[in-house]
Amino acid sequence: MAKLQITWLGHGGILYRTAGGTHLWVDRWSGGPTFPDAWRTPERVDVVAPTHGHFDHVGENCKDVTELVDGRDDVTVVCGHEMSIYLAAHGIEAIGMNKGGTVEAGDVRLTMVHADHTGGATITGGGAQQMTRELGCWGWVLEFDDGPTAYHSGDTDLFGDMALIRERWSPSIAVLPIGGHYTMGPRDAARALELVGATTVVPVHFGTFPALAGTPDELRRHTSADVVSLAPGETWEA
């Protein structure tokens, strides 16, 4: 029987491939130093669901979202309302929503939930001319038909209402940032696991830059959950 496949795309990016064949891309950053070359030309794109507009999750000017959609029919893009307006200006039709909303795409139900972060998209060139436009930030609860439920937090700090994720959805899998500096680090990620109740965690958003110093081994020291530490491009089956 086919299983859910979770592939780490380096940094904060994940490709979910469902038992029903849906390919769901979250926070692909092809310009990142750890992005796996094997996934530069996607074999299939069904759903694109970023968590916020920072360049290291969607590329500058949301380039990675537009590249995933370009030339492909019937791709569903799901994001915050403000990002959907921004993408429309780039010729991308997206389903704009807000926290508490749920969208069904393929064999996945995506519910937008809170994240404690910022979400400014880079809209001009680098250096002194660089500017951002705040587009919001969020996480996803992903309910897979014939599969587990996953909490993909996106970039976030620890916050107490993560306990509501457990109360409402009881995910068995969590995809959490552990790098620190821009997000929570390993110790707080372990606390997040306690609140969420997930028994398995896929750590992301670490090791890309020196500032992201948290490690999976440090996370293991603070949690009893199963820590699935992937190399960029590696896949784990749930």
Secondary structure as the mmCIF struct_conf table of DSSP 4:
data_model
#
loop_
_struct_conf.conf_type_id
_struct_conf.id
_struct_conf.beg_label_comp_id
_struct_conf.beg_label_asym_id
_struct_conf.beg_label_seq_id
_struct_conf.end_label_comp_id
_struct_conf.end_label_asym_id
_struct_conf.end_label_seq_id
STRN STRN1 GLN A 5 TRP A 8
BEND BEND1 GLY A 10 GLY A 10
TURN_TY1_P TURN_TY1_P1 HIS A 11 GLY A 12
STRN STRN2 ILE A 14 ARG A 17
TURN_TY1_P TURN_TY1_P2 ALA A 19 GLY A 20
STRN STRN3 HIS A 23 VAL A 26
BEND BEND2 ASP A 27 ASP A 27
TURN_TY1_P TURN_TY1_P3 SER A 30 GLY A 31
BEND BEND3 GLY A 32 GLY A 32
TURN_TY1_P TURN_TY1_P4 PRO A 33 THR A 34
HELX_RH_3T_P HELX_RH_3T_P1 ASP A 37 TRP A 39
BEND BEND4 ARG A 40 THR A 41
BEND BEND5 GLU A 43 GLU A 43
BEND BEND6 ASP A 46 ASP A 46
STRN STRN4 VAL A 47 VAL A 48
BEND BEND7 THR A 51 THR A 51
STRN STRN5 HIS A 52 HIS A 52
HELX_RH_AL_P HELX_RH_AL_P1 PHE A 55 VAL A 58
HELX_RH_3T_P HELX_RH_3T_P2 GLU A 60 CYS A 62
HELX_RH_AL_P HELX_RH_AL_P2 LYS A 63 VAL A 69
TURN_TY1_P TURN_TY1_P5 ASP A 70 GLY A 71
BEND BEND8 ASP A 73 ASP A 74
STRN STRN6 THR A 76 GLY A 80
HELX_RH_AL_P HELX_RH_AL_P3 HIS A 81 ALA A 88
TURN_TY1_P TURN_TY1_P6 ALA A 89 GLY A 91
STRN STRN7 ILE A 95 MET A 97
TURN_TY1_P TURN_TY1_P7 LYS A 99 GLY A 100
STRN STRN8 THR A 102 ALA A 105
TURN_TY1_P TURN_TY1_P8 GLY A 106 ASP A 107
STRN STRN9 VAL A 108 VAL A 113
BEND BEND9 ASP A 116 HIS A 117
STRN STRN10 GLY A 120 THR A 122
BEND BEND10 THR A 124 THR A 124
BEND BEND11 GLY A 126 GLY A 126
HELX_RH_3T_P HELX_RH_3T_P3 GLY A 127 GLN A 129
STRN STRN11 THR A 132 GLU A 134
STRN STRN12 CYS A 137 CYS A 137
STRN STRN13 GLY A 139 PHE A 144
TURN_TY1_P TURN_TY1_P9 ASP A 145 ASP A 146
BEND BEND12 GLY A 147 GLY A 147
STRN STRN14 THR A 149 HIS A 152
BEND BEND13 ASP A 155 ASP A 155
TURN_TY1_P TURN_TY1_P10 GLY A 160 ASP A 161
HELX_RH_AL_P HELX_RH_AL_P4 MET A 162 TRP A 169
BEND BEND14 SER A 172 SER A 172
STRN STRN15 ILE A 173 PRO A 177
BEND BEND15 HIS A 181 THR A 183
HELX_RH_AL_P HELX_RH_AL_P5 PRO A 186 VAL A 196
BEND BEND16 THR A 199 THR A 199
STRN STRN16 THR A 200 VAL A 204
BEND BEND17 HIS A 205 HIS A 205
BEND BEND18 GLY A 207 PHE A 209
TURN_TY1_P TURN_TY1_P11 PRO A 210 ALA A 211
HELX_RH_AL_P HELX_RH_AL_P6 PRO A 216 HIS A 222
BEND BEND19 ALA A 225 ALA A 225
STRN STRN17 ASP A 226 VAL A 227
HELX_LH_PP_P HELX_LH_PP_P1 LEU A 230 ALA A 231
TURN_TY1_P TURN_TY1_P12 PRO A 232 GLY A 233
STRN STRN18 THR A 235 GLU A 237
#
